[in-house]
Amino acid sequence: MDNFITRIFQRSKPIDLKAAELLQNSFSWFGGGIGRFNKSEVLVNAETANSVAAFYSCVRNIAEDIAKLPLHVYYIDSNGNRSRATNHPALNLLGVRPNQFNTPFTLIETLLDRALRKGNGYAFIERDNNAKPVALYFIENESVETILSERKIFYRINDHKLNIQGTFTNDAVLHLRGMGNGYIGVSVLDYASESIGKAIAAQQYAGKFFGSGANMTGLLKFIGMSDETKVAKAKEAFINSYKKDGIGATTGSTEFIKLSYNADETQLIQTLAENTKDVARWFRMPLSKLQTSEAVSNVEALAIEYVNDCLQPWMTRLEQEIKDKLFTEKEKPVMSVDFDTFMLLKGDTAAQERRVKTMFYIGASSANDSLRSLGLNTIGKDGERRFVPVNMLPIDLVDEFWQSKGAANIPTQSPDSTGSGANNANVNGE
């Protein structure tokens, strides 16, 4: 194990950073720790927020939907055309296996989960003696301190489980950060504390309300009874009789004074629904992903909105971080990395059919391209040919085409105002 630690230190350039000891130059974020209280008087942190179904669903949807996407690495030629790379460290680590105990899905999902809930997600990059990345290890936020010193970023890591300790340069850590100050992300919970706190409080109230049988709380007044011991026994007898069959029974004259309201009076159901919308706004999450709709006719439009507005910012953050940390300086200008969002945007069967036909008929894709997009096997070399409709030709060859047909006069009369073409000259004179 000591040799393993030594290899990690050698490959990822641990350094002695004396300046980093200065408190004013040291910044760290341990999201999900103590948390904060709010006007609802409930504790909000990365763990308590997960008890809110809308919050957990937003985090899960984004993390899982990005983690399940295929990751492609491309070479870019001088004309801007791209060709897929089949063997590259970034592709191997984030498309095959990042380390001996994680799958790419698990690693990306976990990085996104921490970045979404705590503002930052960290993965340590292990490199070989040639500086080639050979493994990625997820590091918990509590084990990482981000340091800004002399306009450079360093990471102080103290992870006993993985036996990774030391202060490392920027290229040793894949750092997925949310919105913040540019070098470290800030948890959305810092901004959404009031919204999430309100949702937690409403959920806790709902739990207590329905847990008590969805009944009002109040004051039992036993008329003519002043002895506290007798009052306590009478109350206990009433509660026990009520618990048996939902019907309470008391002795003597008893009055009930209402102290709280039912679900309709407190608008509890409406409040829970509004809380869902409020949480969704913080993540730019379409409500269609959080609430079940009886009929959805615009599935394709909703999918486009979800990918463009909710997922794309996080995919771009991760793509740019991958390119910065896992590509060499020579590769960065001529290579790119992208998540393939086709599976999220392909829509229903009719939409897929329209897209495939349109791309094929204009020569933008081949038969093999269409088959690949549908997850089917290709049909060999002949399937790579592209076709265009025979009734279309370049505009600069129109005159030559008609002359080759022996037309005496090239039609020059404009269509009628209706666009029906009823007044057009007929080249055959018919």
Helices and strands as residue ranges (DSSP letters): H 2-11, G 18-21, G 23-25, G 48-51, H 53-67, E 71-76, E 82-84, H 89-95, H 104-118, E 120-127, E 133-139, G 141-143, E 144-149, E 152-159, E 164-169, G 170-172, E 173-177, H 188-191, H 193-211, E 218-222, H 228-245, E 254-258, H 268-283, G 287-289, H 299-305, I 306-311, H 312-326, E 335-339, H 342-345, H 349-361, H 367-373, G 381-384, G 395-397, H 398-404
